[in-house]
Amino acid sequence: MTDVERRLLRILTATSEQLVAIDRVLDGRAVPETPAPAAPKGPALMMIKDAAAFLGVHRATIWRLMKAGRLGAVELLGAVRVRRADVEAIVAGRSPSKE
């Protein structure tokens, strides 16, 4: 069976929803699917050592980034944490949020 024959067979056995989608594509009105936002991978707050490992820098660099205002510190029961979103923003080349 050739590739064209396989495609025709798939079209002939398509469900009504699939046929509607095929018609939209053939008419040039197909709407591209927007990917769902990726779920966060890990806790919302990171320990200093974990943020340093994530960025591939020394812990002192994280403290310097906090002192310079590039990373916000969150005090949690006497321990200092940084927001994962802020660390990921640095990796992506964006400015961390000022919330």
Secondary structure, 3 states (H helix, E strand, C coil): CCHHHHHHHHHHCCCHHHHHHHHHHHCCCCCCCCCCCCCCCCCCEEEHHHHHHHHCCCHHHHHHHHHCCCCCEEEECCEEEEEHHHHHHHHHCCCCCCC
